[in-house]
Amino acid sequence: MVGVQRRGAVLGGAAGLALSGGRPLRAGAATAPPAEAPPGPGGLVGRAELASGLEVSRVVKGCWQLSGGHRGDAATDRTQGRKAVDDFGAFEQAGVTTFDTADIYGPSEQLVGQYLNSRGGGGSGIQVLTKLCVFDPLEMRRAGSADFVRDRLKASTRKLGTRPDLVQFYWHRYEIDNYVDCALRMAEAREAGLFGHVGLTNFDTDRVRAFVDAGAKPEVHQVQYSLLDRRVENGMSEYCQSQGISLLPYGVVAGGFLSEKYLGVDPRDVRQDTYSKDKYASIISQSGGWSWFQSLLAELNNIANKHESSIANVATAWVLDKPGVPAVLIGARNANHVDDLAKLGNLRLDEKDHDLINGVLAEGRRPSSDFYTWERGLGKF
């Protein structure tokens, strides 16, 4: 997940949960020694083809939580150093063999690299996804050069200790319009063998179409997609399916809000102590507000009880049931939820489940904009 976060919306009125997002990501260096990795049996969460020749676990471990702004409660924080490295092993043990990071996620690429080194080096049995993110206007103006792209890719490879299986491209300011040139240079770098597959993250439909028309067709588009955010259904999903571009959703459990932890909770009792809570509190406000959100959680809880599962797994299964979605990202501050994730492979939502969920969604606010225009300040949610 990359990009700006919108400020200001309040959940449930003046007494509700206020958003205070939009803060910059913090960088830092990992200093912990590598961990000893347990062997992984694999397959517990299922596997899927994300791009031609790239098989991944259907649940991908998202590493935004390792960027520095997700520490939250100190008692459960495992986002730094040796603890963060150790937790990769628990995910691999459960069959989550695919890790998604980015060059702007603080020390996360180094932490992934430390884990790979602890299990013998290289990416054998692990699929490593990262991003090339261009935010700075000065960089944007020279990002169409082959040297710029190659230098950025090589820096990520050094940190990871392995060639990335997928690199996803992000561009922050559309008004500086050589993003197509940068994408073309990425395609050339991929042909030269610097990484395995090319993707995008957080572009609108017109820009994805522009890349395709220019001959820089991506294989994957990483998007925010959840019960709380269905903007990709306003044209993006249909277009990507027509072009054979896989969607790789993040935010599917909304930073943990889509869980039993928040069922029946007063918004005034919610601590927004991580970047992701800031972000998804605002998404809740945009999609229907806290009262509506509670009705959604109650219905998801009924469905979870029926399947002897969890709210988070029901929310995740709902996204995995969508066309063009072979896998999803789940971000985690620690490995406490790994056992629950491992049960996702056996969960199958039936038609009645979907009807009940759709009934609650119809009572919320249907998003009207194209994907990721709201975060860029270019339109409504």
PyMOL commands that set and color helices and strands:
alter all, ss='L'
color gray80, all
select helices_A, chain A and resi 64-66+81-93+108-118+137-142+146-160+179-191+205-213+231-233+236-243+254-256+260-262+267-269+275-287+289-306+311-320+338-341+344-346+351-363
alter helices_A, ss='H'
color red, helices_A
select strands_A, chain A and resi 10-11+17-18+47-51+54-57+59-62+98-100+127-134+166-171+197-201+220-224+246-250+328-331
alter strands_A, ss='S'
color yellow, strands_A
deselect
rebuild
show_as cartoon
